Amino acid sequence: MCSRNAFPIVVSEFASRDPVEMAELSGTKFEGNNFYLQYCNHSITAAYPSGEVKFLETGKNFKREELTHDEKIIILQYLTSASGLPQREQWLSFLDLRGGQLHWMPFQREALEPLARNYFNSMDRFLKLGLEHGGSSFDKGDAGVVIPVLPRISLAFILWQGCEEFAPRSMILFDSAAETYLATATLYVLAIQALIHIWFPGDTRFDSVNPRHQGG
């Protein structure tokens, strides 16, 4: 899905669509041949029809120079395939998404286990980083936060600290409307990219994560 060869195909599909309609359905602003939107509380622009996607923010307090290849593809796919449906605040685990059971094991290994392992004893920092990226508190687990990752796709990130009887664990939930915006394979990559962006900056292990290339 997010291979290097996929990018020209995604751009071609993006360029073939009506930009005004895409903006309306995706909840974004289209002006001067550019889409303007928020990604994890950061301002993004996507040029039409070229498909160039970049951060608008610069300066010493903003450490990322550019989006990853996968993030660029996801944002273009979001604009291209947006359904226009409002978020429902009905939450699904990845296992509950269409076809999610096929990739549940790698999703646990690549997303849920690293989050639990690295933040179960740093709940305050987990919440602080989530709130800094536009999140709001979520009353689930020992710590939870809902992040508006894209204008009409929110993800909930939840941690349980664990105890002597139970190991620390985490969960990522998807607003049920997310399935009408992106395919499950793309939501897989979106969740991991958001996780890295917020809680593991600089981690390049998953620059080209694709569930079809994972075991499990």
N, C-alpha and C positions, 0 to 999 in steps of 0.2 A: 504493500500500500504506500509506504513512504520511501521507496527506493529512489535513487537518483533518476532512473528512467521514467518514474511516474510524474515528475514535476512538469515536463512539457505537456503531458496529457491533462493534468489538473489545470494548468494555465489556459490551455485551449478551451476547456469546458467553461472556465470562469469567463473568458473573453467573449464567449458566444451568448452569454446571458444578458438580459436587460439590467443595467446597473441600478436604475431607480427601483425596480421591483425587488432586486436582491437586497437593497438597503432597507426597504419596508419590511420584508420578511425576516431579515436578520436582526432588526432593531439597531441598525447602525446609521451613520450619517454619510451621505454621498455628496461631495462638493468639489468642484474643480478637478474632476477625473480621479478623485481619491475617496476611498472609504476610510472613515475614522471610527475606531472602536477601542474598547478597553479589553486587555488580556491580563488577568490577574492584577488588576488595578494599575496597569501601565498602558499608556496611550500608544496605539498602533495605527499605522496607515498602510493601506493596500492600494496600489496604483491600478487604475483600470485603463486599458485592457492588458497592460504588461504583466501584472501579477507580482510586481515588486512589493515585498512586505518588509516593513522595518519599524523599529522603535522611533517615536518622536522625541523621547527624552534623551538628554545628553548631560554631561557634566560630571564632576568628581563624585557626586553622591549617587550616581547611577552607574553601576559597574559593568553591566552587560553591553557589549558593543552591537550585537545583532542576535536575532532569533535563530534557533536551530533550523536545520533543513526541515525536520519533521513539523515544527511549529508553523513554519510558513505554509506547508502543504495543508495542515489542519485548518488554518485560518481561511485559506482560499476555498477549501471544501465546505467549511461552515457557511461562507457567503454564498456559495453556489447552490447548496442543497437545503438552505434554511426553510423550514415549514411555515414560520410565522406564528406557531402556536405559543401561547403563554406558558410559563413554567407552572407546574401543578402542585409543587411542594409535597409530592408523593415520591418516596425514596425507594430506589432499587439498588441492590448490591450488583456487582459485576456478574455474579452467578445468575442473577435474575434477568439479565439482558438477553435479547434474542441471540442464541448461539454462545452466550457467555460461558456455559459449562465446558465448551471445547477448549477454552483458554484460561480456565479458572486456576489451574495449578501454576502456570507461569505468571499469572497476574499476582498471585500470592507471593511468589518468589521475588518478582521484580519490583513490586510496589508495597504490598502490605507488610511483609517481613522487614524490609529495611526501615520503614517508618517506625514500626514498633520497637525494633532493636535500637535505633538511634535516639528516640525521643521519649521512651517510656519513663525515664527518670529526669526528663527536662520538659515537663508539661508547660511550665510558664513560658519557656522559649518557643515551644510548639505553638501556643496560642498567640504569643506576641508576633511571630512571623506571619501567622495566618491573618491576623487583624491588619497588619501592615500591608497586606496584599488585598485589601478590600473585603476581608471576611467579617462575619458576624458570629457571635457565640452560638453554639448548637448544644442543646441540653441532652446530650447522649454520651454514654461512656464516662470515663474519668475526665476527659477533655474533648471538646468537639468544636469544629468551626465550619461554617458554610462559606465557600469561596465562589463568587461570580466569575468563573474562569473566562467565559465569553458572555456577550450580552444576554443571551437566553439559554445558557447552559451553566448551571451551578452544580458544584460537587461538594459533598459533605465529607470531611476528614475527621475520624474519630479514633481516640486512643484509650486503651485500658492499661493501667499500670501493672496489673498482675499481682500475684502474691505467691506464697509458698506452694499452693496447690495449682495455680494457673499461671502459665507464662504470659508475659505482656503480649498484647495483640492490637491490631488496628483494623479499621474498615474504611473503605471509600464507597460512598453512596452517590448515585446519580439521580437527579430529578427525572421523573418518568418521561417528561417531554423530550429529554435529550435524544432518545431513539428516533425522534422525528427530524432531527437535525443532522446527525452523523451516524454512520454504520457502527456496529459494535467494535469492529477491528480498529476504527479510528478513535472511538471513545477510549479504548485500551491505551492507545498511544497518547491521547490527550491527558488522561489521568496521570500517566507516568511523567510526561513533560511538565505538567503543572506541579507535580510533587518535587521534581528536580528544581524547577524554577524557584519555588517558595522555600523548600526545606533542605535542598542539597545543591546550592549554586556552585557551578564549576564542575559538577560531576558529568563526565562525558560517556559514561558506560552505556547509556541508552540512546545515543544520538540517532540510531536507526532501529529502534525497537519495533519489531513486527511480530505479532502473536503467531503468525503462520510459520515463522522461522524458529519458534521456541519449542522445547519439549513439553510434554504433559498434555 
